[in-house]
């Protein structure tokens, strides 16, 4: 079940909201837990057992860590933390990476071991990181132990962010799990944020993906340079609107239930360097790796070579976290090397360039990175890379390029403008002109969100293309 589906919009969400708000306040976490399990079981009925095991392991680990710390047995607490983390990572590693390891060994040695062919549990990368961060933060004294299993289960399984994030650290919603006060203002804010995400996903991301799919099925050897870059631009925009839309909807749903999740995107395609890009893209993932891997390794407060090692370790792990294929490891290494280059080689020179050139530099390398990211088959990725730089001799463009541009130019303009702050600024300027006329502001605002919702629903009624790209991770 996905957020941008008629089933979710008109059946699941109304049902959970109704029961949540008629339930006594002490039972609301239980309502969230039960509906979240139903939400997950809708697509993964078998692996719900795996999720429950992960919950019990981290819940028990947190209690034991707290018990040891209160008795000044820090060594024992550290041992419990290690066991809990190893179990969580082992579950993630077995189900997500077993076939990757077996296939790599077969390729290197010719061993011919049979693949396990395990289906990837949806959202396992996200909820594993959440459960681990809880136990680690209890050990560090940054979060209070949660002794209520229902509340802890609600945190891990919470359907708004269960499948594709953002990664919610327990310490950021600890107080909200224990005691929160829902309000009409926050609920309204949540509806508005959800509608924006729904529109971004259905009206923008899906149409960008359709353009990418049209170009991706063409023969790479005869693909003109401009057509190849048009396809990669479409995927670049699809990925942003797809994932940021999910985050918008997750944050909006959180508001509806009285939670405030941290932001996950901050207009990343406005960045002027790769360093800035990764401060704006998938913020929750970058924060997780910084707090639980980079800093524990020593961060930048070590020797130069250890600093380089720390950055490369973090970025290779970041790549592998996204998927069990070599292209993701290469993608992570690619960004690690770029970040090192900006830090130690050309970062200061880059800052002296005109703003437009800095932006072009950043987007050039980001788009090349998405070329590595999108192709599980690295041979196909290399072939498409050759087309991007005209190495097949197919020329710069042809009639099909003009046809694709002519039919998608309006969409591309909406996508490009939508990835900037311009729509928000224009909206604020319009509302500013209505200052002091509260009724007019309310009418205009609500008409906008209703229009987005109706257009999205109209699209969903007829459309069969409605993927969520980050479900695969």
RAHU-V104292 format. One line per field, one symbol per residue. ss: DSSP state (@ for helix, = for strand, . for the rest). A space follows every 10 residues. Layout:
ss->???
//
This chain:
ss->.....@@@@@ @@@@@@@@@@ @@..@@@@@@ @@@@@@@@@@ @@@....@@@ @@@@@@@@@@ @@@@@@@@@@ ...@@@@@@@ @@@@@@@@@@ @@@@@@@@@@ @@@@@@@@@. .......... ...@@@@@@@ @@@@@@@@@@ ........@@ @@@@@@@.@@ @@.......@ @@@@@@@@.. ...@@@@@@@ @@@@@@@@@@ @@@@@@@@@@ @@@@@@...@ @@..@@@@@@ @@@@@@@@@@ @@@@@@@@@@ @@@@@@.... .......@@@ ...@@@@@@@ ..@@@@@@@@ @@@@...... ...@@@@@@@ @@@@@@@@@@ @@...@@@@@ @@@@@@@@@@ @@@@@@@@@@ @@..@@@@@@ @@@@@@@@@@ @@@@...@@@ @@@@@@@@.. ........@@ @@@@@@@@@@ @@@@@@@@.. .@@@@@@@@@ @@@....@@@ @@@@@@@@@@ @@@@@@@@@@ @@......@@ @@.
//
